[in-house]
Amino acid sequence: MIKKTVLRAERIRRIESGFSFIPHRFLTEGFLSSLDQKELLLYFFLVLVSDRQGLSFYSYDAICSLLQLSVDDYIGARDALIEKDLIVFDGTLFQVLDLPAKPPTLTRREVRPHQHEVRRLIRQALQRELDGR
């Protein structure tokens, strides 16, 4: 085992007000490798902004702006994280879930046929909302 020594003692991290964590098994048991870049970005963001119960309520437009994601990319990443049982979303509130027993078995690029239609309909509804219709 490698012996670790603190490199900059004056800069050791401290837990102050908020605190986020990702269990080490996220890496060691294959959860990290089961996600694509956009899924990872959204997952890490939701972990970062969530409270101790994993709850957060950022809007899609705030998330897209902060993460520089298109609405399509956001919806795709969000839906994939839900499908992979890593988060739940009720339309307003996100909850980052405790990791399931095993990492997801879906491939990164697996898209079900109906997802394209659902994405198109959501895009239309969001665009109408933005246009003020």
C-alpha positions in Angstrom: 0.0 0.0 0.0 1.2 3.5 -0.8 2.1 5.6 2.2 0.3 9.0 1.8 1.6 12.3 3.2 -0.3 15.5 3.1 1.3 17.8 0.5 0.0 21.2 1.7 -1.1 21.1 5.4 -2.4 24.6 5.3 -4.9 23.6 2.6 -6.5 20.4 4.1 -10.2 20.4 3.3 -12.6 21.0 6.1 -16.4 20.4 6.3 -18.0 23.7 7.1 -21.6 24.4 6.2 -22.7 22.1 3.3 -21.3 18.8 2.5 -21.5 16.5 -0.5 -20.1 13.0 -0.9 -19.9 10.2 -3.4 -19.3 6.7 -2.0 -16.0 5.2 -3.1 -17.9 2.3 -4.6 -19.2 4.7 -7.2 -15.8 4.3 -8.7 -14.8 0.8 -7.6 -18.0 -1.0 -8.5 -18.5 0.4 -12.0 -21.0 3.2 -11.6 -18.7 5.8 -12.9 -17.9 3.8 -16.1 -21.6 3.2 -16.7 -22.3 6.9 -17.3 -21.5 9.1 -20.2 -20.1 12.6 -19.8 -23.4 14.4 -19.7 -24.8 11.9 -17.2 -21.7 12.3 -15.0 -21.9 16.1 -15.2 -25.5 16.2 -14.1 -25.1 13.5 -11.5 -22.1 15.3 -9.9 -24.0 18.6 -10.0 -27.0 17.1 -8.3 -24.8 15.5 -5.6 -23.0 18.9 -5.1 -26.2 20.9 -4.7 -28.3 18.4 -2.7 -28.9 18.4 1.0 -28.1 15.6 3.4 -31.2 13.6 2.1 -30.1 14.1 -1.5 -32.8 16.6 -2.3 -32.4 19.6 -4.5 -34.8 21.8 -6.6 -32.8 23.5 -9.4 -34.9 24.3 -12.5 -34.0 22.8 -15.9 -33.1 26.3 -17.2 -30.7 27.0 -14.3 -29.1 23.5 -14.7 -28.7 23.9 -18.4 -27.2 27.4 -17.9 -24.8 26.4 -15.2 -23.7 23.1 -16.9 -23.8 24.6 -20.4 -26.1 21.8 -21.6 -28.8 22.0 -24.2 -32.3 21.1 -23.1 -32.1 17.9 -25.1 -28.8 16.9 -23.4 -30.2 17.7 -20.0 -33.4 15.6 -20.6 -31.3 12.8 -22.0 -28.9 12.8 -19.0 -31.8 13.2 -16.5 -33.8 10.3 -18.0 -30.7 8.1 -18.1 -29.9 8.7 -14.5 -33.6 7.9 -13.6 -33.5 4.8 -15.7 -30.2 3.7 -14.0 -31.9 4.2 -10.6 -29.4 6.8 -9.4 -31.9 9.7 -9.1 -35.7 10.3 -8.9 -37.4 13.5 -10.2 -41.0 14.5 -9.5 -41.1 17.4 -12.0 -39.7 19.9 -9.5 -37.6 18.1 -6.9 -34.6 15.9 -7.5 -33.4 13.2 -5.1 -30.0 11.6 -5.4 -30.6 8.0 -4.3 -28.4 5.7 -2.3 -26.4 3.6 -4.8 -28.2 0.4 -5.9 -26.7 -3.0 -5.2 -25.2 -3.2 -8.7 -24.3 -0.7 -11.3 -26.7 -0.2 -14.2 -26.5 -2.7 -17.1 -27.9 -0.4 -19.7 -25.3 0.7 -22.3 -24.5 4.4 -22.6 -26.1 4.8 -26.0 -29.2 2.6 -25.5 -32.2 4.7 -26.4 -35.7 3.2 -26.4 -37.8 4.1 -29.5 -40.4 6.1 -27.6 -37.8 8.4 -26.0 -37.3 10.3 -29.3 -41.0 11.2 -29.4 -41.1 12.1 -25.7 -38.1 14.3 -26.1 -39.7 16.1 -29.1 -42.9 16.7 -27.1 -41.0 18.0 -24.1 -38.9 20.3 -26.3 -42.0 21.7 -27.9 -43.7 22.3 -24.6 -40.6 24.0 -23.1 -40.2 26.2 -26.2 -43.8 27.3 -26.0 -43.3 28.2 -22.4 -40.2 30.2 -23.3 -42.1 31.9 -26.2 -44.9 32.9 -23.7 -47.6 30.9 -25.5 
